[in-house]
């Protein structure tokens, strides 16, 4: 009997630290890793799904330029199922068990991209403009939310594609926003006007009959989605996309608020046609120069905020601006305040 009691006490002592850790509400986990192809190269912009069976919720992440993903602050006492997809190809599902006491959990995946080459378009959507350009985009919905769901239209800078928004798109989905990210004409996969191939021209940055024509089909698409708050669309743009966001704010009543990263006011006025046609409403302006921000603010008829990044980003690329300390937090704060 004494031996049996000793064994019981010994087992209880072994189990106590783990049990205490699972009962500790402050015990949180991180899941992170790298998505690679068969050649060992990283896969940027792959989607990673982290499913929690306990509450039937899914977090959707995007890998960065190095193929990396990570999610922090996960409850330590829950199971998680993780898988990755890219261009129609999917990995196996792996589990991080509630019984694991590791705070840092690394799950790397390998995608066989040769299986999904022909399914690339199935991951996104195509829209046609008034002048016959076929636009490509991706549309993502947050999981498990009741309608109406807020939605953001993301418009990249000149020489980029919709993938420039990877970090912001992930954050928006995480806080419950639907996201439509478009490739502007001549960029990414938006390379066709009928039988002709498109290449972007610098002159388009000031042309009212080029990039501005890409706005209408994108907004029309969103207005067909039944679960979205389609009377209150947020448009977020960078560089030439910032000019388009400002134009959309005055031109389309369904646009509730905009964020303009690094806008060029003169180019935006040219794309609008005339100053009379350039009447943005509620606007968050993100710039590196106070004077440039105030010039844009003068045209805004509603609430406006100017955020000056200091030090300025090292380049004009959208991803670099989003990577500046506090930029994404400022964007989300603006959306919370104005939406």
N, C-alpha and C positions, 0 to 999 in steps of 0.2 A: 504493500500500500504506500509506504514511504517512497519507494522508487517510482511508483506511478505518479505521485504528487510532484516529485522533483522533475519528472519529464514534462508534466503539464506546465509547471512554472517556467521551465526552460523554453518551451515552445511559445508561451505567452510573451516572454521577453523578446524573442526573435520577431514575433509578429507585431509587437507594439509600435515600433518606429514606422513601419509601413502603414499601419492602420491610422496612426496619428497624422501621417502625411496626407492620406486620402481624405481625412476629415477636415484638414486644414483648408479653409476657404481661400487662403492666400496662395496655395500651391497651384501654380499655373505652368503650362507647357508651351513650348515652341515647336512647330513642325516646319522644317525647311529642307531644301535640297536643290539639286540641279537636274534639269531635263536635257538629255543628250540624244543625238541620233546614233545610228549604228556605227558611224565612223568616229564617234566620240566627240563630235562637235556640239556645242551648246545650241539649244533650240529657243530663240527668243520669241516672245509673244505666244507661247503655248498657254493653254488654259489648264489650271489645276483646280480640282474640285475637292473640298474638304467637307465631308458629310458627317453630321452628328446624329446618329440614330436616336439618341435620347430625346431630342426635341424636334427631330425631322427637319433640321436646318442645314443649308449648304452654303459654304463660303466659296466664292469664285475668285481665283487669283490669276494673274498674268505673269509669266516669267519676264525678267528684264533682259537687257542686251547680252548678258552672260549666261542666260538660260536658268537663272536662279529664281527661286520663289521662297517666301517665308511668311508665316502667320504667327503672331505672338498673342499672349494673354488667353490661351485656351484653358478651360477648366481642367484641373488635373485628374478629376474623378470621372471622366467621360471617355467613351470609345470614339475613335475617329477613323473614317474610311477615306482614303486618299487615292486619286487617280488623275491622269493627265491626258489631254487630247490636243491634237494639232492637225488641221487640214484633213479631217476625216479619219485620222489614225488615233487609236486609244491604247493606253497602257493597261496592265492589270491593276486591280484594286488591292491596295495594301492597308493594313490596319495598325493603328497605334492604340494599344489596349489601355483601358483604365487601370489595369493592374501594374503597368509599367511606371516605375518611379523616376524615370529620367525626365528632367526638365527640358533638355535639348534633344529633339528627336529628328534625325537626319534620314530622309527618304529620297533617294535618287532614282530616277526612272530613265529607261531607254525607249525611244520611239522608233519604229520601223517606218520611216517616212515614204518608202517606196510603195507602201500599201495605200497611201492616201493622196497621191499626186493628182489623180483624176477627180477627186472629190473636193478639191480646194474651194470651188465656188459654193459648195453646199454649206460651208461654215459661215458664209456671209449672204449678202443680198445685192441685187442690182436694181438701179432706178434709172429712168430715162428722162433727160432734160427736154425743154421745149425745142432746143435746136439740135436734137438728135444725138447727144452725147450719152453714153452708157456709164453711169457712175457705180462704183463698188463701195460697199460699206459693211460694217458688222453691227449687229444689234444684240444687246444683252439685257436680260431682265433679272432683277434680284429675286431670290427664292423666298417663298413663304410669306409674301406680303399681300394684304388686301388692297383692292382698288379704292381710290385712284392713286396710282404710283407716279411720283415726280419723274421727269425725264430730262436728260441733257443731250444736246446735239454738239458734237465736238468737231471743230474745223481746224486743220493743221496749217502749218506755215508753208511758204513757197519752197519747193524742192524736197518736201517730206511726204509722209503718207499717214494714214490713220493710226499706224503703230506708234507714232510719236506720243500718243496719249496713254500708253500702257499703264503708267503708275497712277495717273489720275482716274482712269477708268476703273481700276481695281478698287480704289478708295470710294468712288461713287457707288459702285455696286455693294460694297461692304456696308455703307450707311443707308442703303435702300433706294437708290436711284437706278432707273433704267438708262441705258446709254446707247446712242447711235453715233458711231464714229465713221466719217465719210472720207474717201479718197477724192479730193478735188480733181477736176478735169486735168488730164495730162500727167497725173501723179498716181503712184501706187498701181492699182489695177484698173483705174479709170482712163483707159488709153484708146478708146474707140469712139469715133463719130461715124456711124454707119460702117462702110467698108474701109474707112480711112483710119490710120494710126495717128494719135495725138501726141505731141511733144509740147511741154509748157514753154511759153514765151514770156520774157520779162515784161513785154508791153501789156500782157494781160493784167498786171498788177494795177493798172489804171483804166482798164476797159470795162465799161458798164455792161457789155454784151458777152462777157466771158464768165469769170468766177461767180458773179451775182446770180447767174441763171442756175447755179447748182443749189441754191437755197430752197426754191419752191418744191422740187420733188422730194427733198429730204423732209421738209415740214409736212408735206402731203402724206408721206408714208407714216409719220408718227401719228397723224390725225386719224389713221385707219386702225390703230391699235386700241382695242376696246378697254383695256385695263389701265391705260395711262391717263394722267391729268393733262389732256391735250389742249386745254385752254390756257395752260401756264407752262410753257416750254422754256427752259434755260438754254442759251446758246453760249458756248465757250470757245473762243478762237485765239489763235496765236499768229503773229505776223500778218500775212495777208488774210488769214482766217479771222484775226481780230477785227480787221476792217469789215469783213463780211458779217461778223456778229453785231457790230455797231449798225450796219445797214439794216440787218434783220430786225433789230430792236424797234426802229421807226417804221419799217415797212409792213410788218406782220403783227397784227394785234394779239395773236396767240403767244408771242414771245414775251414772257413775263420779266425776265432779267437777263443780263449778259455779263460775261467776264471777257475783257480784252487784254491779252498778254502782248506787250510790245507792239502796240498799234502804230501805224504810220498815218497820221491824220490826213496829209495831202493825198496819199494814195486812196484812202477810204473815201474822201470827197470825190475823187475822180471816178472811182467805181460806182458811187451812188448816182453820178450824173451831174447834179448840182447841189449846192449847199442847202437849197430849199427842200431837196429830197433826202437830206441827211438829218434825221431827227431822232437820235437814240433816246431811249427812256432810261429806266433804272440800270445803272452800269457800274461795274467795278473795273477800274483801269489800273493795270500793273505795268510799271515802267521803271527805267533807271534814272530818269531825270524829271524833277518836279515840274519844270516848265512845260515839258512835253505832255505830262499828265493833265496839267491845268488847261492846256489848249484844247484837249479832247473834252474835258469837263464842261467847258463853255457851251458845247453843243448839246449837252444832256439835259433833258427837260425834267427828269425825275431825280430820285435819290442817286447820288454818285459818291464813290470813294476812290481816292488815288493812293495806291501803295507803291512806294519807291523801294526798289531792291538795292541794298547796299551791304556788301560790295556788289557791283553789277555782275550778272552771269558772264562766263568766259566766252560765250558765243550766243548767236541768235536762235539756236536750235531749241525747239519746244521742250525736249526732254531735259535740256540744261536749265531752262527757266523753271520747269517744274521741280527740278532737283535743288534749287536754291532754298536755303533754310526758311521754313515757314510758308512757302508759296502755296502748297496744296492746302495747308490748314487755313490760310487766309481765304482761299477760294471757297472751301466748305463753310467757313464762318459767314461769308457773304451770302451764300445760298440759304443758310439757315435764317439769316436776318431778313432776306427780301422775298423768299419764295412763299 
